[in-house]
Amino acid sequence: MYSAGGNGRAGYVMATDVATGKELWRQRIFKTHIRRKLEEDVQWIFISHLAVDGGNLLVRDEKSRCYTLDLGKHHVRKAACAIEPE
């Protein structure tokens, strides 16, 4: 099972074994650079959507930026958005 997490400063995807609930791996998808002169919490960005597409996980954040995560190699790259927001 795949899930998204993070603290607003970075977005992560985790893979969890459904039977045991044990986290198998975690991969950072993006990092948010916080500007000191602005309130921090209004700059936070979170992952909003995940979708599996073959051997890739498609990831979209709250700013409509999209990424693909190669599930075999855990390689992240920016991508054209293939996930429609709900």
C-alpha positions in Angstrom: 0.0 0.0 0.0 1.3 3.5 -0.8 0.5 6.6 1.2 1.7 10.2 1.3 3.1 12.0 4.3 5.2 15.0 5.2 5.3 18.1 7.4 4.7 20.8 4.8 8.4 21.4 4.3 8.8 18.1 2.4 6.5 15.6 0.8 7.1 11.8 1.1 5.6 8.6 -0.3 5.7 5.5 1.8 5.2 1.9 0.9 3.7 -0.3 3.7 3.2 -4.0 4.0 -0.5 -4.5 4.3 -0.2 -7.7 6.3 2.2 -6.4 9.0 1.7 -2.7 8.8 5.5 -2.3 8.6 6.9 0.5 6.5 9.0 -1.0 3.7 10.5 2.2 2.3 10.1 6.0 2.2 11.0 8.4 -0.6 11.1 12.1 -0.6 9.2 13.6 -3.6 9.8 17.3 -3.1 11.2 19.8 -0.6 9.6 23.2 0.1 12.0 26.1 0.5 10.5 28.3 3.3 11.1 32.1 3.0 11.9 33.6 6.4 9.9 36.8 5.9 6.6 35.0 5.3 4.5 33.0 7.8 5.7 29.4 7.6 2.4 27.6 7.7 1.0 29.4 4.6 4.0 28.2 2.6 3.6 24.5 3.5 2.7 22.2 0.6 1.3 18.6 0.9 0.8 15.8 -1.5 -2.9 15.7 -2.7 -3.2 12.7 -5.0 -1.5 9.4 -5.7 -2.2 6.9 -8.5 -0.4 3.8 -9.7 0.4 3.6 -13.4 2.2 0.4 -14.3 5.6 0.5 -12.5 5.3 4.2 -11.6 3.5 6.1 -8.9 2.0 9.4 -10.1 2.1 12.1 -7.5 0.4 15.5 -7.5 0.8 18.2 -4.8 -1.5 21.0 -3.7 0.1 23.4 -6.1 -0.7 21.1 -9.1 2.9 20.1 -9.6 3.3 16.5 -10.7 6.0 13.9 -10.3 6.5 10.2 -11.2 8.2 7.8 -8.8 9.7 4.7 -10.4 8.5 2.0 -8.0 11.5 -0.3 -8.8 14.3 2.2 -8.6 12.7 4.8 -6.3 13.8 7.5 -8.8 11.7 10.7 -8.7 11.3 13.2 -11.6 8.9 16.0 -12.4 6.3 15.1 -15.0 3.3 16.3 -16.9 0.2 16.0 -14.8 -1.7 12.7 -15.6 -3.8 12.9 -12.4 -7.0 15.0 -12.6 -7.8 16.8 -9.3 -10.9 15.7 -7.6 
